């Protein structure tokens, strides 16, 4: 360690005499992969389009501006990775973008009819 580096303090351990609160174990995270990145962004866009709701709520109201941004992020990812993806990764990204763009147009049309 050089003179300019400061050591990172170790986290304090709970003494054995004080039991920690029983917390539910967290589920394991999936491996970080290109597929998981694309699916995460797709799921986010589907939520923003109102296609997926959380809990017992009725059909959620779409957030079209956010959905458009997320779809554009996937489009940028497609541009920047062109020629560097496996066939499976390329198909996943293309299919996701096609589906989301179609659903976005539908959501915009539905919002226009509601006004």
Rosetta silent file (secondary structure, phi, psi, omega in degrees, C-alpha in Angstrom):
SEQUENCE: XXXXXXXXXXXXXXXXXXXXXXXXXXXXXXXXXXXXXXXXXXXXXXXXXXXXXXXXXXXXXXXXXXXXXXXXXXXXXXXXXXXXXXXXXXXXXXXXXXXXXXXXXXXXXXXXXXX
SCORE:     score description
SCORE:     0.000 S_00000001
   1 L     0.000  134.881  179.681    0.000    0.000    0.000 S_00000001
   2 L   -81.664  171.049 -179.001    1.397    3.417   -0.897 S_00000001
   3 L   -66.518  -25.379 -176.311    1.540    6.375    1.474 S_00000001
   4 L   -86.085  -15.586 -179.734   -1.359    8.101   -0.311 S_00000001
   5 L   -81.816  138.557  176.088   -3.783    5.190   -0.038 S_00000001
   6 L  -104.470  136.845 -179.019   -6.063    5.105    2.963 S_00000001
   7 L   -68.500  145.237  176.877   -7.098    1.727    4.281 S_00000001
   8 L   -86.817  125.128 -178.646  -10.748    0.789    3.968 S_00000001
   9 L   -67.300  143.893  176.945  -12.170   -0.007    7.396 S_00000001
  10 L   -75.436  145.510  177.041  -13.531   -3.490    7.868 S_00000001
  11 L   -64.933  142.881 -178.971  -17.258   -3.707    8.661 S_00000001
  12 L   -74.173  137.988  178.294  -17.919   -4.103   12.338 S_00000001
  13 L   -90.655  149.239  177.156  -19.129   -7.494   13.377 S_00000001
  14 L   -77.748  129.286  178.386  -22.045   -7.922   15.729 S_00000001
  15 L   -57.432  149.028 -177.582  -20.873   -9.336   19.059 S_00000001
  16 L   -60.540  -25.505 -177.601  -21.947  -12.935   19.627 S_00000001
  17 L   -76.376  -16.015  179.873  -23.997  -11.873   22.650 S_00000001
  18 L  -111.118  100.698 -179.238  -26.284   -9.692   20.485 S_00000001
  19 L   -68.926  141.088  177.159  -28.181  -11.822   17.956 S_00000001
  20 L   -74.546  155.170  176.686  -29.009  -10.097   14.675 S_00000001
  21 L   -62.888  140.110 -179.649  -32.614   -9.728   13.668 S_00000001
  22 L   -73.532  114.135  178.284  -33.752  -12.723   11.670 S_00000001
  23 L  -110.374  147.638  176.582  -34.023  -11.574    8.080 S_00000001
  24 L   -66.585  136.154  179.950  -35.290  -13.643    5.197 S_00000001
  25 L   -65.364  140.994  179.427  -32.382  -14.751    3.064 S_00000001
  26 L   -76.272  141.778  177.387  -32.124  -12.872   -0.195 S_00000001
  27 L   -67.944  153.285 -179.819  -32.593  -14.942   -3.346 S_00000001
  28 L   -67.247  147.372  177.479  -29.459  -15.373   -5.429 S_00000001
  29 L   -84.113  144.932  176.370  -28.915  -12.888   -8.227 S_00000001
  30 L   -69.109  158.580  179.316  -28.723  -14.177  -11.781 S_00000001
  31 L   -63.835  144.391  177.238  -25.342  -13.938  -13.453 S_00000001
  32 L   -70.280  119.385 -178.287  -24.572  -10.606  -15.083 S_00000001
  33 L  -148.723  165.652  176.931  -24.960  -11.233  -18.798 S_00000001
  34 H   -62.020  -41.880  179.708  -25.989   -9.507  -21.989 S_00000001
  35 H   -59.428  -45.182 -179.717  -29.194  -11.559  -21.998 S_00000001
  36 H   -64.857  -38.218  177.476  -30.074  -10.426  -18.470 S_00000001
  37 H   -60.824  -48.772 -179.336  -29.382   -6.783  -19.389 S_00000001
  38 H   -63.162  -45.642 -179.225  -31.697   -6.939  -22.419 S_00000001
  39 H   -65.119  -35.185  177.477  -34.430   -8.756  -20.500 S_00000001
  40 H   -64.577  -45.558  178.546  -34.193   -6.267  -17.620 S_00000001
  41 H   -66.321  -37.506  177.962  -34.619   -3.312  -19.952 S_00000001
  42 H   -63.107  -45.386  179.915  -37.446   -5.092  -21.769 S_00000001
  43 H   -62.250  -40.624  178.004  -39.247   -5.764  -18.490 S_00000001
  44 H   -61.401  -45.504  179.408  -38.787   -2.131  -17.482 S_00000001
  45 H   -64.411  -39.447  178.684  -40.260   -0.925  -20.788 S_00000001
  46 H   -63.367  -38.334  176.090  -43.198   -3.347  -20.463 S_00000001
  47 H   -64.935  -43.857 -179.042  -43.935   -1.943  -17.007 S_00000001
  48 H   -66.034  -28.205  177.570  -43.723    1.619  -18.349 S_00000001
  49 L   -81.212   -5.024  179.833  -46.107    0.690  -21.173 S_00000001
  50 L    81.435   16.853 -179.328  -48.603   -0.565  -18.603 S_00000001
  51 L   -84.498  -23.837 -178.879  -48.339   -4.171  -19.774 S_00000001
  52 L  -126.517  130.322  176.416  -47.126   -5.465  -16.410 S_00000001
  53 L  -115.967  157.289  177.161  -48.513   -4.434  -13.055 S_00000001
  54 L  -104.458  139.564  176.942  -47.257   -5.090   -9.582 S_00000001
  55 L    72.954 -152.568 -174.842  -49.521   -6.448   -6.902 S_00000001
  56 L   -96.121   14.202 -178.038  -53.270   -6.511   -7.229 S_00000001
  57 L   -69.492  155.561  175.974  -53.716   -3.221   -9.025 S_00000001
  58 L   -68.499 -172.757 -178.628  -55.771   -3.001  -12.180 S_00000001
  59 L   -54.810  121.598 -177.157  -54.087   -2.312  -15.488 S_00000001
  60 L   -69.444  152.468  178.079  -51.423    0.283  -14.672 S_00000001
  61 L   -75.097  132.305 -179.604  -51.371    3.643  -16.416 S_00000001
  62 L   -69.526  149.251  172.625  -48.605    3.812  -19.031 S_00000001
  63 L  -114.985   85.951 -169.986  -45.686    6.206  -18.696 S_00000001
  64 H   -64.826  -35.907 -179.776  -45.035    6.689  -22.407 S_00000001
  65 H   -63.932  -43.914  177.844  -42.129    9.095  -22.071 S_00000001
  66 H   -66.272  -39.930  178.917  -40.231    6.653  -19.858 S_00000001
  67 H   -62.603  -43.448  179.626  -41.116    3.723  -22.115 S_00000001
  68 H   -61.347  -41.461  179.334  -39.834    5.581  -25.162 S_00000001
  69 H   -62.801  -44.224 -179.844  -36.566    6.343  -23.363 S_00000001
  70 H   -65.502  -40.771  177.318  -36.070    2.710  -22.363 S_00000001
  71 H   -63.988  -40.351  177.001  -36.826    1.523  -25.909 S_00000001
  72 H   -63.864  -35.533  175.809  -34.336    4.086  -27.218 S_00000001
  73 H   -61.749  -43.149  176.840  -31.733    2.716  -24.763 S_00000001
  74 H   -63.711  -37.490  176.746  -32.233   -0.744  -26.231 S_00000001
  75 H   -63.988  -40.163  177.639  -31.878    0.758  -29.704 S_00000001
  76 H   -65.648  -39.682  177.256  -28.594    2.404  -28.700 S_00000001
  77 H   -61.632  -40.143  178.309  -27.407   -0.910  -27.284 S_00000001
  78 H   -63.268  -44.743  179.335  -28.244   -2.545  -30.595 S_00000001
  79 H   -61.584  -46.607 -174.533  -26.283    0.085  -32.533 S_00000001
  80 H   -73.766  -19.651 -178.576  -23.219   -0.105  -30.301 S_00000001
  81 H  -106.134    2.033 -177.586  -23.090   -3.907  -30.276 S_00000001
  82 L   -54.581  129.290  179.533  -23.784   -4.477  -33.980 S_00000001
  83 L    85.651   -3.762 -177.595  -21.440   -7.148  -35.316 S_00000001
  84 L  -119.004   11.589 -176.746  -20.313   -8.235  -31.835 S_00000001
  85 L  -110.114  152.804  171.156  -23.237  -10.406  -30.724 S_00000001
  86 L   -70.830  164.424  179.873  -23.936  -14.087  -31.038 S_00000001
  87 H   -59.162  -40.202 -179.970  -26.909  -14.990  -33.213 S_00000001
  88 H   -64.382  -44.380  178.854  -28.952  -15.742  -30.084 S_00000001
  89 H   -64.477  -41.783  179.775  -28.118  -12.368  -28.480 S_00000001
  90 H   -62.618  -44.593  179.614  -28.861  -10.525  -31.717 S_00000001
  91 H   -64.691  -41.672  178.472  -32.254  -12.222  -32.084 S_00000001
  92 H   -59.044  -46.319 -178.503  -33.168  -11.513  -28.468 S_00000001
  93 H   -67.228  -46.255 -179.965  -32.385   -7.827  -28.892 S_00000001
  94 H   -63.146  -45.330 -179.876  -34.101   -7.505  -32.281 S_00000001
  95 H   -64.093  -40.266  178.630  -37.217   -9.388  -31.144 S_00000001
  96 H   -62.961  -46.029 -179.923  -37.432   -7.341  -27.958 S_00000001
  97 H   -64.166  -43.117  179.503  -37.154   -4.070  -29.866 S_00000001
  98 H   -59.963  -48.618 -179.322  -39.724   -5.121  -32.479 S_00000001
  99 H   -62.397  -46.538 -177.491  -42.222   -6.174  -29.815 S_00000001
 100 H   -66.774  -39.496  178.523  -41.687   -3.081  -27.660 S_00000001
 101 H   -64.575  -40.540  177.137  -41.941   -0.665  -30.577 S_00000001
 102 H   -62.368  -46.913  179.862  -45.189   -2.305  -31.665 S_00000001
 103 H   -65.217  -33.699  178.030  -46.586   -2.122  -28.120 S_00000001
 104 H   -64.312  -46.315  178.906  -45.468    1.493  -27.822 S_00000001
 105 H   -60.488  -42.578  177.737  -47.401    2.465  -30.973 S_00000001
 106 H   -60.464  -44.281 -178.892  -50.460    0.654  -29.598 S_00000001
 107 H   -64.640  -39.646  178.261  -50.178    2.488  -26.266 S_00000001
 108 H   -64.288  -42.653  179.153  -49.858    5.874  -28.000 S_00000001
 109 H   -63.671  -42.743  178.743  -52.954    5.095  -30.112 S_00000001
 110 H   -63.001  -40.104  178.713  -54.913    4.022  -27.021 S_00000001
 111 H   -66.559  -36.779  178.420  -53.954    7.203  -25.196 S_00000001
 112 H   -65.543  -37.044  178.275  -55.013    9.273  -28.200 S_00000001
 113 H   -69.846  -32.160 -178.141  -58.442    7.594  -28.234 S_00000001
 114 H   -71.833  -21.359 -177.536  -58.886    8.209  -24.503 S_00000001
 115 L   -83.948    0.000    0.000  -58.466   11.980  -24.929 S_00000001
